[in-house]
């Protein structure tokens, strides 16, 4: 029972990374999630959260954010990303968690010298070879396939014994 409780806590803490607006890997005090609102002042936007919007393609308007450093595209239905994403020359962090239609990491990302971290967690369909290819494609980028749990937390459940 204790192992089950530890697994539940681990799953909950890992899922916190998927909350829209989570900027743990960005230095953004605020992440804009309304694309139309963000487009009113595209030069001021450094963090954009387009997660969980059922997007099949990346809107071309995203390339207007010349100062974008963090882009969350998690849990959308992209098969790939457009070559025009290289216009985001200041992009440091890209979240592609749960983009299950993406069979592999798009090669265009190798043309983005500012990129420091790409999250591709929640891709159980990716083989070890696909994960290795993603890491090899971006040798100077931290490609995160899964979060490491730093420590276990024990929870006492009333009525349960170890």
For each residue, the residues with C-beta under 8 A, 3 or more apart:
1: 4 5 157 160 162
2: 5 6 154 160 162
3: 6 7
4: 1 7 8
5: 1 2 8 9 154 155 157
6: 2 3 9 10 152 153 154 155
7: 3 4 10 11
8: 4 5 11 12
9: 5 6 12 13 152 153 155
10: 6 7 13 14 149 152
11: 7 8 14 15
12: 8 9 15 16
13: 9 10 16 149
14: 10 11 17 121 147 149
15: 11 12 18 19
16: 12 13 19 22
17: 14 22 24 97 119 121 147
18: 15 22 51 74 75 97 98 122
19: 15 16 22
20: 31 33 49 51 52 72
21: 31 33 49
22: 16 17 18 19 72
23: 26 27 28 31 47 70
24: 17
25: 70 93 95 117 119
26: 23 31 46 47 69 70 92 93
27: 23 69
28: 23 31 46 47 69 70
29:
30: 47
31: 20 21 23 26 28 47 48 49 70 72
32: 37 38 45 47 48 49
33: 20 21 48 49 50 51
34: 37 38
35: 38 39 48 50 59 61 62
36: 39 40
37: 32 34 40
38: 32 34 35 41 42 45 48 65
39: 35 36 42 61 64
40: 36 37
41: 38 44 45
42: 38 39 45 64 65 66
43: 65 66 67
44: 41 67
45: 32 38 41 42 48 65 67 68
46: 26 28 67 68 69 70
47: 23 26 28 30 31 32 68 69 70 71 72
48: 31 32 33 35 38 45 62 65 68 70 71 72
49: 20 21 31 32 33 72
50: 33 35 53 55 59 62 71 72 73 76
51: 18 20 33 72 73 74 75 76 95
52: 20 74 75 76
53: 50 76
54: 76 77
55: 50 58 59 73 76 77 78
56: 76 77 78 79
57: 78 82
58: 55 62 73 78 81 82 85
59: 35 50 55 62
60: 63 82 84
61: 35 39 64
62: 35 48 50 58 59 65 68 71 85 88
63: 60 84 85 87 88
64: 39 42 61
65: 38 42 43 45 48 62 68 88
66: 42 43 87 88 89 90
67: 43 44 45 46 90
68: 45 46 47 48 62 65 71 88 90 91
69: 26 27 28 46 47 90 91 92 93
70: 23 25 26 28 31 46 47 48 91 92 93 94 95
71: 47 48 50 62 68 88 91 93 94 95
72: 20 22 31 47 48 49 50 51 95
73: 50 51 55 58 76 78 81 94 95 96 99
74: 18 51 52 95 96 97 98 99 119
75: 18 51 52 97 98 99 122
76: 50 51 52 53 54 55 56 73 99
77: 54 55 56 99 100 101
78: 55 56 57 58 73 81 96 99 101 102
79: 56 101 102 103
80: 102 106
81: 58 73 78 85 106 108 109
82: 57 58 60 85 108
83: 86 108
84: 60 63 87
85: 58 62 63 81 82 88 91 106 108 109 112
86: 83 89 108 111 112
87: 63 66 84
88: 62 63 65 66 68 71 85 91 112
89: 66 86 112 113 114
90: 66 67 68 69 114
91: 68 69 70 71 85 88 94 112 114 115
92: 26 69 70 114 115 116 117
93: 25 26 69 70 71 115 116 117 118 119
94: 70 71 73 91 109 115 117 118 119
95: 25 51 70 71 72 73 74 118 119
96: 73 74 78 99 102 105 118 119 120
97: 17 18 74 75 119 120 121 122 123
98: 18 74 75 121 122 123
99: 73 74 75 76 77 78 96 102 120 123
100: 77 122 123 125
101: 77 78 79
102: 78 79 80 96 99 105 106 123
103: 79 130
104: 126 130 133 134
105: 96 102 109 118 120 133 134 137 138 143
106: 80 81 85 102 109
107: 110 137
108: 81 82 83 85 86 111 112
109: 81 85 94 105 106 112 115 118 137 138 141
110: 107 137 138
111: 86 108
112: 85 86 88 89 91 108 109 115
113: 89
114: 89 90 91 92
115: 91 92 93 94 109 112 118 138 141
116: 92 93 141 142
117: 25 92 93 94 141 142 143 144
118: 93 94 95 96 105 109 115 134 138 141 142 143 144
119: 17 25 74 93 94 95 96 97 144
120: 96 97 99 105 123 126 131 134 143 144 145
121: 14 17 97 98 144 145 146 147
122: 18 75 97 98 100
123: 97 98 99 100 102 120 126 131 145
124:
125: 100
126: 104 120 123 130 131 134 145
127: 130 131
128: 131 132
129: 132 133
130: 103 104 126 127 133 134
131: 120 123 126 127 128 134 135 145
132: 128 129 135 136
133: 104 105 129 130 136 137
134: 104 105 118 120 126 130 131 137 138 143 145
135: 131 132 138 139 143
136: 132 133 139
137: 105 107 109 110 133 134
138: 105 109 110 115 118 134 135 141 143
139: 135 136
140:
141: 109 115 116 117 118 138
142: 116 117 118
143: 105 117 118 120 134 135 138
144: 117 118 119 120 121 147
145: 120 121 123 126 131 134
146: 121
147: 14 17 121 144
148:
149: 10 13 14 152
150:
151:
152: 6 9 10 149
153: 6 9
154: 2 5 6
155: 5 6 9
156: 160
157: 1 5 160
158:
159:
160: 1 2 156 157
161:
162: 1 2
